Amino acid sequence: MRITITRIGGFAATVTAGLPPTVVDTDDLPADTATVLADAARDALTEDGRRPAARPTRRVPDAVTYRVEVGDAGRTREMSHADGDDAPAFWRLLDLLGGVSG
């Protein structure tokens, strides 16, 4: 599974605009980490498919939008949320990705 994160907007938008997206390939990770990450990605995609467009639970000035693409078995799916959106599985995935990519 290949997971790509693109950050859009926020206070640092002028600094981060030219930076490449973060890419994590589960084939490059230890098996236990890859399994946890793949399960979290599937949970986030399932959550995203069940919900109407996420509405912010609170207004966040200069919120960052995170676009995540998940490529698996020849298929790519995309989900996108901004700071303040109610999407717990999505935020868990981002937290896990931060631990393996940062």
Buried (B, 14 or more C-beta within 10 A) or exposed (E): BBBBBBBBBBEEEEEBEEEEEBBBEBEEBEEEBBEBBBEBBBBBBEBBEEBEEBEEEEEEEEBBBBBBBBBBEEEEBEBBBBBBBEBEBBBBBBEBBEEBEE
